[in-house]
Each structure stands twice: as C-alpha cells, then as structure tokens.
Amino acid sequence: MKTPKISKSDFQFKLAGYGHYIVTYISPVTGLYWTKTIHDMTLIDATKNSDNPKRCDLEMLKRVCKGY
C-alpha cells in the first residue's frame, strides 16, 4: 500500500500571537492528529504562506508537529 502524498490541506494553522502559530497535522491515513506551537516563521512562510509548498518543507513541518 502506498502512503498518500502529504499536502498543505493536512495541516491547520491558527495564529497564536506575534511570531508563532499553533499547527495541527492530521494524518490522512489514520485520522490521528498532533498539535504543536511553531515559532519558526521561516517554516510557516515555506508552508502556510506558499501557494505551492515543497514536499520537503511539508515533511519537516509534519516531523516538528509529531515531535520527531
């Protein structure tokens, strides 16, 4: 079984104040979710604020949300 490609729609972004977001990653396979406060605005700019985010940036955000 192939793992589905990660996409921007797998994430929910909520502004938590100046310079940080609360990001939730929802697994498209299991439906489980992980939430983390992200202070790295370069990662937010590369994912949330991008029309076509790179897969490596989405994978990095997923790893940060999951705590890896």
mmCIF file of the N, C-alpha and C atoms, coordinates in Angstrom:
data_MODEL
# 
_entry.id   MODEL 
# 
loop_
_atom_site.group_PDB 
_atom_site.id 
_atom_site.type_symbol 
_atom_site.label_atom_id 
_atom_site.label_alt_id 
_atom_site.label_comp_id 
_atom_site.label_asym_id 
_atom_site.label_entity_id 
_atom_site.label_seq_id 
_atom_site.pdbx_PDB_ins_code 
_atom_site.Cartn_x 
_atom_site.Cartn_y 
_atom_site.Cartn_z 
_atom_site.occupancy 
_atom_site.B_iso_or_equiv 
_atom_site.pdbx_formal_charge 
_atom_site.auth_seq_id 
_atom_site.auth_comp_id 
_atom_site.auth_asym_id 
_atom_site.auth_atom_id 
_atom_site.pdbx_PDB_model_num 
ATOM 1   N N  . MET A 1 1  ? 0.833  -1.183 0.000  1.00 0.00 ? 1  MET A N  1 
ATOM 2   C CA . MET A 1 1  ? 0.000  0.000  0.000  1.00 0.00 ? 1  MET A CA 1 
ATOM 3   C C  . MET A 1 1  ? 0.879  1.248  0.000  1.00 0.00 ? 1  MET A C  1 
ATOM 4   N N  . LYS A 1 2  ? 0.577  2.172  -0.908 1.00 0.00 ? 2  LYS A N  1 
ATOM 5   C CA . LYS A 1 2  ? 1.333  3.417  -0.983 1.00 0.00 ? 2  LYS A CA 1 
ATOM 6   C C  . LYS A 1 2  ? 0.836  4.399  0.067  1.00 0.00 ? 2  LYS A C  1 
ATOM 7   N N  . THR A 1 3  ? 1.758  5.158  0.599  1.00 0.00 ? 3  THR A N  1 
ATOM 8   C CA . THR A 1 3  ? 1.372  6.208  1.531  1.00 0.00 ? 3  THR A CA 1 
ATOM 9   C C  . THR A 1 3  ? 0.929  7.414  0.711  1.00 0.00 ? 3  THR A C  1 
ATOM 10  N N  . PRO A 1 4  ? -0.167 8.043  1.086  1.00 0.00 ? 4  PRO A N  1 
ATOM 11  C CA . PRO A 1 4  ? -0.617 9.206  0.322  1.00 0.00 ? 4  PRO A CA 1 
ATOM 12  C C  . PRO A 1 4  ? 0.374  10.354 0.462  1.00 0.00 ? 4  PRO A C  1 
ATOM 13  N N  . LYS A 1 5  ? 0.468  11.147 -0.589 1.00 0.00 ? 5  LYS A N  1 
ATOM 14  C CA . LYS A 1 5  ? 1.371  12.290 -0.544 1.00 0.00 ? 5  LYS A CA 1 
ATOM 15  C C  . LYS A 1 5  ? 0.868  13.305 0.463  1.00 0.00 ? 5  LYS A C  1 
ATOM 16  N N  . ILE A 1 6  ? 1.809  13.932 1.113  1.00 0.00 ? 6  ILE A N  1 
ATOM 17  C CA . ILE A 1 6  ? 1.475  14.958 2.098  1.00 0.00 ? 6  ILE A CA 1 
ATOM 18  C C  . ILE A 1 6  ? 1.067  16.228 1.343  1.00 0.00 ? 6  ILE A C  1 
ATOM 19  N N  . SER A 1 7  ? 0.093  16.937 1.881  1.00 0.00 ? 7  SER A N  1 
ATOM 20  C CA . SER A 1 7  ? -0.337 18.175 1.236  1.00 0.00 ? 7  SER A CA 1 
ATOM 21  C C  . SER A 1 7  ? -0.611 19.233 2.293  1.00 0.00 ? 7  SER A C  1 
ATOM 22  N N  . LYS A 1 8  ? -0.735 20.445 1.829  1.00 0.00 ? 8  LYS A N  1 
ATOM 23  C CA . LYS A 1 8  ? -0.979 21.578 2.711  1.00 0.00 ? 8  LYS A CA 1 
ATOM 24  C C  . LYS A 1 8  ? -2.310 21.424 3.449  1.00 0.00 ? 8  LYS A C  1 
ATOM 25  N N  . SER A 1 9  ? -3.256 20.718 2.831  1.00 0.00 ? 9  SER A N  1 
ATOM 26  C CA . SER A 1 9  ? -4.572 20.551 3.448  1.00 0.00 ? 9  SER A CA 1 
ATOM 27  C C  . SER A 1 9  ? -4.544 19.590 4.646  1.00 0.00 ? 9  SER A C  1 
ATOM 28  N N  . ASP A 1 10 ? -3.419 18.903 4.870  1.00 0.00 ? 10 ASP A N  1 
ATOM 29  C CA . ASP A 1 10 ? -3.273 18.031 6.036  1.00 0.00 ? 10 ASP A CA 1 
ATOM 30  C C  . ASP A 1 10 ? -2.969 18.831 7.310  1.00 0.00 ? 10 ASP A C  1 
ATOM 31  N N  . PHE A 1 11 ? -2.787 20.136 7.167  1.00 0.00 ? 11 PHE A N  1 
ATOM 32  C CA . PHE A 1 11 ? -2.411 20.995 8.287  1.00 0.00 ? 11 PHE A CA 1 
ATOM 33  C C  . PHE A 1 11 ? -3.476 22.052 8.544  1.00 0.00 ? 11 PHE A C  1 
ATOM 34  N N  . GLN A 1 12 ? -3.616 22.418 9.812  1.00 0.00 ? 12 GLN A N  1 
ATOM 35  C CA . GLN A 1 12 ? -4.458 23.546 10.201 1.00 0.00 ? 12 GLN A CA 1 
ATOM 36  C C  . GLN A 1 12 ? -3.564 24.531 10.933 1.00 0.00 ? 12 GLN A C  1 
ATOM 37  N N  . PHE A 1 13 ? -3.652 25.797 10.562 1.00 0.00 ? 13 PHE A N  1 
ATOM 38  C CA . PHE A 1 13 ? -2.820 26.839 11.139 1.00 0.00 ? 13 PHE A CA 1 
ATOM 39  C C  . PHE A 1 13 ? -3.705 27.825 11.894 1.00 0.00 ? 13 PHE A C  1 
ATOM 40  N N  . LYS A 1 14 ? -3.299 28.150 13.119 1.00 0.00 ? 14 LYS A N  1 
ATOM 41  C CA . LYS A 1 14 ? -4.033 29.137 13.908 1.00 0.00 ? 14 LYS A CA 1 
ATOM 42  C C  . LYS A 1 14 ? -3.023 30.115 14.497 1.00 0.00 ? 14 LYS A C  1 
ATOM 43  N N  . LEU A 1 15 ? -3.212 31.379 14.212 1.00 0.00 ? 15 LEU A N  1 
ATOM 44  C CA . LEU A 1 15 ? -2.325 32.406 14.737 1.00 0.00 ? 15 LEU A CA 1 
ATOM 45  C C  . LEU A 1 15 ? -2.452 32.448 16.252 1.00 0.00 ? 15 LEU A C  1 
ATOM 46  N N  . ALA A 1 16 ? -1.309 32.338 16.929 1.00 0.00 ? 16 ALA A N  1 
ATOM 47  C CA . ALA A 1 16 ? -1.321 32.282 18.396 1.00 0.00 ? 16 ALA A CA 1 
ATOM 48  C C  . ALA A 1 16 ? -0.669 33.516 19.008 1.00 0.00 ? 16 ALA A C  1 
ATOM 49  N N  . GLY A 1 17 ? -0.388 34.502 18.200 1.00 0.00 ? 17 GLY A N  1 
ATOM 50  C CA . GLY A 1 17 ? 0.279  35.698 18.684 1.00 0.00 ? 17 GLY A CA 1 
ATOM 51  C C  . GLY A 1 17 ? 1.364  36.083 17.712 1.00 0.00 ? 17 GLY A C  1 
ATOM 52  N N  . TYR A 1 18 ? 2.032  37.162 18.007 1.00 0.00 ? 18 TYR A N  1 
ATOM 53  C CA . TYR A 1 18 ? 3.069  37.645 17.115 1.00 0.00 ? 18 TYR A CA 1 
ATOM 54  C C  . TYR A 1 18 ? 4.221  36.644 17.026 1.00 0.00 ? 18 TYR A C  1 
ATOM 55  N N  . GLY A 1 19 ? 4.481  36.135 15.828 1.00 0.00 ? 19 GLY A N  1 
ATOM 56  C CA . GLY A 1 19 ? 5.639  35.281 15.611 1.00 0.00 ? 19 GLY A CA 1 
ATOM 57  C C  . GLY A 1 19 ? 5.452  33.809 15.897 1.00 0.00 ? 19 GLY A C  1 
ATOM 58  N N  . HIS A 1 20 ? 4.243  33.356 16.156 1.00 0.00 ? 20 HIS A N  1 
ATOM 59  C CA . HIS A 1 20 ? 4.046  31.924 16.324 1.00 0.00 ? 20 HIS A CA 1 
ATOM 60  C C  . HIS A 1 20 ? 2.620  31.490 15.980 1.00 0.00 ? 20 HIS A C  1 
ATOM 61  N N  . TYR A 1 21 ? 2.544  30.250 15.528 1.00 0.00 ? 21 TYR A N  1 
ATOM 62  C CA . TYR A 1 21 ? 1.295  29.636 15.123 1.00 0.00 ? 21 TYR A CA 1 
ATOM 63  C C  . TYR A 1 21 ? 1.102  28.316 15.865 1.00 0.00 ? 21 TYR A C  1 
ATOM 64  N N  . ILE A 1 22 ? -0.141 27.963 16.098 1.00 0.00 ? 22 ILE A N  1 
ATOM 65  C CA . ILE A 1 22 ? -0.466 26.627 16.574 1.00 0.00 ? 22 ILE A CA 1 
ATOM 66  C C  . ILE A 1 22 ? -0.807 25.834 15.318 1.00 0.00 ? 22 ILE A C  1 
ATOM 67  N N  . VAL A 1 23 ? -0.035 24.788 15.070 1.00 0.00 ? 23 VAL A N  1 
ATOM 68  C CA . VAL A 1 23 ? -0.199 23.997 13.855 1.00 0.00 ? 23 VAL A CA 1 
ATOM 69  C C  . VAL A 1 23 ? -0.646 22.593 14.246 1.00 0.00 ? 23 VAL A C  1 
ATOM 70  N N  . THR A 1 24 ? -1.676 22.108 13.572 1.00 0.00 ? 24 THR A N  1 
ATOM 71  C CA . THR A 1 24 ? -2.180 20.758 13.782 1.00 0.00 ? 24 THR A CA 1 
ATOM 72  C C  . THR A 1 24 ? -1.990 19.975 12.500 1.00 0.00 ? 24 THR A C  1 
ATOM 73  N N  . TYR A 1 25 ? -1.322 18.821 12.615 1.00 0.00 ? 25 TYR A N  1 
ATOM 74  C CA . TYR A 1 25 ? -1.184 17.902 11.486 1.00 0.00 ? 25 TYR A CA 1 
ATOM 75  C C  . TYR A 1 25 ? -2.181 16.774 11.680 1.00 0.00 ? 25 TYR A C  1 
ATOM 76  N N  . ILE A 1 26 ? -3.001 16.514 10.667 1.00 0.00 ? 26 ILE A N  1 
ATOM 77  C CA . ILE A 1 26 ? -3.990 15.433 10.719 1.00 0.00 ? 26 ILE A CA 1 
ATOM 78  C C  . ILE A 1 26 ? -3.590 14.390 9.686  1.00 0.00 ? 26 ILE A C  1 
ATOM 79  N N  . SER A 1 27 ? -3.325 13.173 10.147 1.00 0.00 ? 27 SER A N  1 
ATOM 80  C CA . SER A 1 27 ? -2.911 12.094 9.256  1.00 0.00 ? 27 SER A CA 1 
ATOM 81  C C  . SER A 1 27 ? -4.065 11.710 8.334  1.00 0.00 ? 27 SER A C  1 
ATOM 82  N N  . PRO A 1 28 ? -3.820 11.714 7.008  1.00 0.00 ? 28 PRO A N  1 
ATOM 83  C CA . PRO A 1 28 ? -4.891 11.327 6.076  1.00 0.00 ? 28 PRO A CA 1 
ATOM 84  C C  . PRO A 1 28 ? -5.197 9.834  6.127  1.00 0.00 ? 28 PRO A C  1 
ATOM 85  N N  . VAL A 1 29 ? -4.293 9.034  6.665  1.00 0.00 ? 29 VAL A N  1 
ATOM 86  C CA . VAL A 1 29 ? -4.475 7.583  6.720  1.00 0.00 ? 29 VAL A CA 1 
ATOM 87  C C  . VAL A 1 29 ? -5.254 7.172  7.960  1.00 0.00 ? 29 VAL A C  1 
ATOM 88  N N  . THR A 1 30 ? -4.811 7.629  9.131  1.00 0.00 ? 30 THR A N  1 
ATOM 89  C CA . THR A 1 30 ? -5.396 7.170  10.395 1.00 0.00 ? 30 THR A CA 1 
ATOM 90  C C  . THR A 1 30 ? -6.378 8.150  11.015 1.00 0.00 ? 30 THR A C  1 
ATOM 91  N N  . GLY A 1 31 ? -6.281 9.427  10.631 1.00 0.00 ? 31 GLY A N  1 
ATOM 92  C CA . GLY A 1 31 ? -7.130 10.434 11.243 1.00 0.00 ? 31 GLY A CA 1 
ATOM 93  C C  . GLY A 1 31 ? -6.603 10.946 12.568 1.00 0.00 ? 31 GLY A C  1 
ATOM 94  N N  . LEU A 1 32 ? -5.471 10.417 13.023 1.00 0.00 ? 32 LEU A N  1 
ATOM 95  C CA . LEU A 1 32 ? -4.856 10.914 14.254 1.00 0.00 ? 32 LEU A CA 1 
ATOM 96  C C  . LEU A 1 32 ? -4.299 12.310 14.007 1.00 0.00 ? 32 LEU A C  1 
ATOM 97  N N  . TYR A 1 33 ? -4.172 13.089 15.069 1.00 0.00 ? 33 TYR A N  1 
ATOM 98  C CA . TYR A 1 33 ? -3.652 14.436 14.900 1.00 0.00 ? 33 TYR A CA 1 
ATOM 99  C C  . TYR A 1 33 ? -2.641 14.780 15.983 1.00 0.00 ? 33 TYR A C  1 
ATOM 100 N N  . TRP A 1 34 ? -1.736 15.684 15.632 1.00 0.00 ? 34 TRP A N  1 
ATOM 101 C CA . TRP A 1 34 ? -0.707 16.175 16.539 1.00 0.00 ? 34 TRP A CA 1 
ATOM 102 C C  . TRP A 1 34 ? -0.704 17.691 16.443 1.00 0.00 ? 34 TRP A C  1 
ATOM 103 N N  . THR A 1 35 ? -0.555 18.362 17.568 1.00 0.00 ? 35 THR A N  1 
ATOM 104 C CA . THR A 1 35 ? -0.576 19.822 17.614 1.00 0.00 ? 35 THR A CA 1 
ATOM 105 C C  . THR A 1 35 ? 0.691  20.328 18.280 1.00 0.00 ? 35 THR A C  1 
ATOM 106 N N  . LYS A 1 36 ? 1.236  21.391 17.718 1.00 0.00 ? 36 LYS A N  1 
ATOM 107 C CA . LYS A 1 36 ? 2.458  21.969 18.253 1.00 0.00 ? 36 LYS A CA 1 
ATOM 108 C C  . LYS A 1 36 ? 2.447  23.478 17.999 1.00 0.00 ? 36 LYS A C  1 
ATOM 109 N N  . THR A 1 37 ? 3.006  24.242 18.907 1.00 0.00 ? 37 THR A N  1 
ATOM 110 C CA . THR A 1 37 ? 3.202  25.671 18.685 1.00 0.00 ? 37 THR A CA 1 
ATOM 111 C C  . THR A 1 37 ? 4.524  25.846 17.952 1.00 0.00 ? 37 THR A C  1 
ATOM 112 N N  . ILE A 1 38 ? 4.460  26.497 16.802 1.00 0.00 ? 38 ILE A N  1 
ATOM 113 C CA . ILE A 1 38 ? 5.633  26.673 15.953 1.00 0.00 ? 38 ILE A CA 1 
ATOM 114 C C  . ILE A 1 38 ? 6.088  28.129 16.032 1.00 0.00 ? 38 ILE A C  1 
ATOM 115 N N  . HIS A 1 39 ? 7.367  28.320 16.368 1.00 0.00 ? 39 HIS A N  1 
ATOM 116 C CA . HIS A 1 39 ? 7.940  29.655 16.463 1.00 0.00 ? 39 HIS A CA 1 
ATOM 117 C C  . HIS A 1 39 ? 8.829  29.964 15.264 1.00 0.00 ? 39 HIS A C  1 
ATOM 118 N N  . ASP A 1 40 ? 9.102  28.962 14.434 1.00 0.00 ? 40 ASP A N  1 
ATOM 119 C CA . ASP A 1 40 ? 9.974  29.113 13.269 1.00 0.00 ? 40 ASP A CA 1 
ATOM 120 C C  . ASP A 1 40 ? 9.167  29.684 12.105 1.00 0.00 ? 40 ASP A C  1 
ATOM 121 N N  . MET A 1 41 ? 9.208  30.995 11.947 1.00 0.00 ? 41 MET A N  1 
ATOM 122 C CA . MET A 1 41 ? 8.408  31.643 10.908 1.00 0.00 ? 41 MET A CA 1 
ATOM 123 C C  . MET A 1 41 ? 8.917  31.328 9.503  1.00 0.00 ? 41 MET A C  1 
ATOM 124 N N  . THR A 1 42 ? 10.165 30.918 9.353  1.00 0.00 ? 42 THR A N  1 
ATOM 125 C CA . THR A 1 42 ? 10.632 30.526 8.020  1.00 0.00 ? 42 THR A CA 1 
ATOM 126 C C  . THR A 1 42 ? 9.916  29.256 7.564  1.00 0.00 ? 42 THR A C  1 
ATOM 127 N N  . LEU A 1 43 ? 9.650  28.355 8.493  1.00 0.00 ? 43 LEU A N  1 
ATOM 128 C CA . LEU A 1 43 ? 8.911  27.135 8.179  1.00 0.00 ? 43 LEU A CA 1 
ATOM 129 C C  . LEU A 1 43 ? 7.443  27.450 7.877  1.00 0.00 ? 43 LEU A C  1 
ATOM 130 N N  . ILE A 1 44 ? 6.857  28.385 8.606  1.00 0.00 ? 44 ILE A N  1 
ATOM 131 C CA . ILE A 1 44 ? 5.483  28.813 8.344  1.00 0.00 ? 44 ILE A CA 1 
ATOM 132 C C  . ILE A 1 44 ? 5.398  29.485 6.973  1.00 0.00 ? 44 ILE A C  1 
ATOM 133 N N  . ASP A 1 45 ? 6.361  30.343 6.665  1.00 0.00 ? 45 ASP A N  1 
ATOM 134 C CA . ASP A 1 45 ? 6.373  31.017 5.359  1.00 0.00 ? 45 ASP A CA 1 
ATOM 135 C C  . ASP A 1 45 ? 6.517  30.018 4.218  1.00 0.00 ? 45 ASP A C  1 
ATOM 136 N N  . ALA A 1 46 ? 7.304  28.969 4.437  1.00 0.00 ? 46 ALA A N  1 
ATOM 137 C CA . ALA A 1 46 ? 7.546  27.980 3.388  1.00 0.00 ? 46 ALA A CA 1 
ATOM 138 C C  . ALA A 1 46 ? 6.358  27.040 3.190  1.00 0.00 ? 46 ALA A C  1 
ATOM 139 N N  . THR A 1 47 ? 5.450  26.995 4.147  1.00 0.00 ? 47 THR A N  1 
ATOM 140 C CA . THR A 1 47 ? 4.315  26.073 4.044  1.00 0.00 ? 47 THR A CA 1 
ATOM 141 C C  . THR A 1 47 ? 2.993  26.827 3.949  1.00 0.00 ? 47 THR A C  1 
ATOM 142 N N  . LYS A 1 48 ? 2.587  27.468 5.014  1.00 0.00 ? 48 LYS A N  1 
ATOM 143 C CA . LYS A 1 48 ? 1.282  28.142 5.049  1.00 0.00 ? 48 LYS A CA 1 
ATOM 144 C C  . LYS A 1 48 ? 1.204  29.289 4.047  1.00 0.00 ? 48 LYS A C  1 
ATOM 145 N N  . ASN A 1 49 ? 2.239  30.096 3.976  1.00 0.00 ? 49 ASN A N  1 
ATOM 146 C CA . ASN A 1 49 ? 2.208  31.297 3.144  1.00 0.00 ? 49 ASN A CA 1 
ATOM 147 C C  . ASN A 1 49 ? 2.671  31.055 1.715  1.00 0.00 ? 49 ASN A C  1 
ATOM 148 N N  . SER A 1 50 ? 2.832  29.812 1.329  1.00 0.00 ? 50 SER A N  1 
ATOM 149 C CA . SER A 1 50 ? 3.267  29.471 -0.025 1.00 0.00 ? 50 SER A CA 1 
ATOM 150 C C  . SER A 1 50 ? 2.101  28.882 -0.814 1.00 0.00 ? 50 SER A C  1 
ATOM 151 N N  . ASP A 1 51 ? 1.991  29.281 -2.081 1.00 0.00 ? 51 ASP A N  1 
ATOM 152 C CA . ASP A 1 51 ? 0.942  28.717 -2.934 1.00 0.00 ? 51 ASP A CA 1 
ATOM 153 C C  . ASP A 1 51 ? 1.215  27.257 -3.254 1.00 0.00 ? 51 ASP A C  1 
ATOM 154 N N  . ASN A 1 52 ? 2.473  26.918 -3.485 1.00 0.00 ? 52 ASN A N  1 
ATOM 155 C CA . ASN A 1 52 ? 2.880  25.542 -3.791 1.00 0.00 ? 52 ASN A CA 1 
ATOM 156 C C  . ASN A 1 52 ? 4.055  25.157 -2.900 1.00 0.00 ? 52 ASN A C  1 
ATOM 157 N N  . PRO A 1 53 ? 3.774  24.759 -1.660 1.00 0.00 ? 53 PRO A N  1 
ATOM 158 C CA . PRO A 1 53 ? 4.878  24.413 -0.751 1.00 0.00 ? 53 PRO A CA 1 
ATOM 159 C C  . PRO A 1 53 ? 5.613  23.159 -1.211 1.00 0.00 ? 53 PRO A C  1 
ATOM 160 N N  . LYS A 1 54 ? 6.917  23.139 -0.960 1.00 0.00 ? 54 LYS A N  1 
ATOM 161 C CA . LYS A 1 54 ? 7.737  21.978 -1.316 1.00 0.00 ? 54 LYS A CA 1 
ATOM 162 C C  . LYS A 1 54 ? 7.412  20.823 -0.375 1.00 0.00 ? 54 LYS A C  1 
ATOM 163 N N  . ARG A 1 55 ? 7.526  19.634 -0.915 1.00 0.00 ? 55 ARG A N  1 
ATOM 164 C CA . ARG A 1 55 ? 7.235  18.437 -0.112 1.00 0.00 ? 55 ARG A CA 1 
ATOM 165 C C  . ARG A 1 55 ? 8.181  18.338 1.085  1.00 0.00 ? 55 ARG A C  1 
ATOM 166 N N  . CYS A 1 56 ? 9.441  18.694 0.892  1.00 0.00 ? 56 CYS A N  1 
ATOM 167 C CA . CYS A 1 56 ? 10.398 18.603 1.997  1.00 0.00 ? 56 CYS A CA 1 
ATOM 168 C C  . CYS A 1 56 ? 10.023 19.558 3.134  1.00 0.00 ? 56 CYS A C  1 
ATOM 169 N N  . ASP A 1 57 ? 9.463  20.727 2.804  1.00 0.00 ? 57 ASP A N  1 
ATOM 170 C CA . ASP A 1 57 ? 9.026  21.663 3.849  1.00 0.00 ? 57 ASP A CA 1 
ATOM 171 C C  . ASP A 1 57 ? 7.812  21.122 4.592  1.00 0.00 ? 57 ASP A C  1 
ATOM 172 N N  . LEU A 1 58 ? 6.878  20.499 3.858  1.00 0.00 ? 58 LEU A N  1 
ATOM 173 C CA . LEU A 1 58 ? 5.711  19.896 4.498  1.00 0.00 ? 58 LEU A CA 1 
ATOM 174 C C  . LEU A 1 58 ? 6.113  18.728 5.390  1.00 0.00 ? 58 LEU A C  1 
ATOM 175 N N  . GLU A 1 59 ? 7.070  17.927 4.926  1.00 0.00 ? 59 GLU A N  1 
ATOM 176 C CA . GLU A 1 59 ? 7.563  16.806 5.739  1.00 0.00 ? 59 GLU A CA 1 
ATOM 177 C C  . GLU A 1 59 ? 8.243  17.311 7.011  1.00 0.00 ? 59 GLU A C  1 
ATOM 178 N N  . MET A 1 60 ? 8.997  18.396 6.887  1.00 0.00 ? 60 MET A N  1 
ATOM 179 C CA . MET A 1 60 ? 9.674  18.979 8.053  1.00 0.00 ? 60 MET A CA 1 
ATOM 180 C C  . MET A 1 60 ? 8.639  19.486 9.058  1.00 0.00 ? 60 MET A C  1 
ATOM 181 N N  . LEU A 1 61 ? 7.593  20.151 8.577  1.00 0.00 ? 61 LEU A N  1 
ATOM 182 C CA . LEU A 1 61 ? 6.552  20.632 9.471  1.00 0.00 ? 61 LEU A CA 1 
ATOM 183 C C  . LEU A 1 61 ? 5.831  19.463 10.137 1.00 0.00 ? 61 LEU A C  1 
ATOM 184 N N  . LYS A 1 62 ? 5.615  18.392 9.406  1.00 0.00 ? 62 LYS A N  1 
ATOM 185 C CA . LYS A 1 62 ? 4.986  17.193 9.985  1.00 0.00 ? 62 LYS A CA 1 
ATOM 186 C C  . LYS A 1 62 ? 5.859  16.619 11.089 1.00 0.00 ? 62 LYS A C  1 
ATOM 187 N N  . ARG A 1 63 ? 7.168  16.525 10.857 1.00 0.00 ? 63 ARG A N  1 
ATOM 188 C CA . ARG A 1 63 ? 8.082  15.997 11.879 1.00 0.00 ? 63 ARG A CA 1 
ATOM 189 C C  . ARG A 1 63 ? 8.090  16.876 13.127 1.00 0.00 ? 63 ARG A C  1 
ATOM 190 N N  . VAL A 1 64 ? 8.045  18.181 12.935 1.00 0.00 ? 64 VAL A N  1 
ATOM 191 C CA . VAL A 1 64 ? 8.024  19.087 14.086 1.00 0.00 ? 64 VAL A CA 1 
ATOM 192 C C  . VAL A 1 64 ? 6.728  18.910 14.874 1.00 0.00 ? 64 VAL A C  1 
ATOM 193 N N  . CYS A 1 65 ? 5.600  18.807 14.166 1.00 0.00 ? 65 CYS A N  1 
ATOM 194 C CA . CYS A 1 65 ? 4.302  18.613 14.852 1.00 0.00 ? 65 CYS A CA 1 
ATOM 195 C C  . CYS A 1 65 ? 4.264  17.304 15.617 1.00 0.00 ? 65 CYS A C  1 
ATOM 196 N N  . LYS A 1 66 ? 4.841  16.263 15.040 1.00 0.00 ? 66 LYS A N  1 
ATOM 197 C CA . LYS A 1 66 ? 4.819  14.962 15.694 1.00 0.00 ? 66 LYS A CA 1 
ATOM 198 C C  . LYS A 1 66 ? 5.885  14.836 16.776 1.00 0.00 ? 66 LYS A C  1 
ATOM 199 N N  . GLY A 1 67 ? 6.809  15.796 16.846 1.00 0.00 ? 67 GLY A N  1 
ATOM 200 C CA . GLY A 1 67 ? 7.823  15.774 17.889 1.00 0.00 ? 67 GLY A CA 1 
ATOM 201 C C  . GLY A 1 67 ? 9.016  14.893 17.579 1.00 0.00 ? 67 GLY A C  1 
ATOM 202 N N  . TYR A 1 68 ? 9.262  14.622 16.298 1.00 0.00 ? 68 TYR A N  1 
ATOM 203 C CA . TYR A 1 68 ? 10.419 13.790 15.906 1.00 0.00 ? 68 TYR A CA 1 
ATOM 204 C C  . TYR A 1 68 ? 11.657 14.610 15.763 1.00 0.00 ? 68 TYR A C  1 
# 
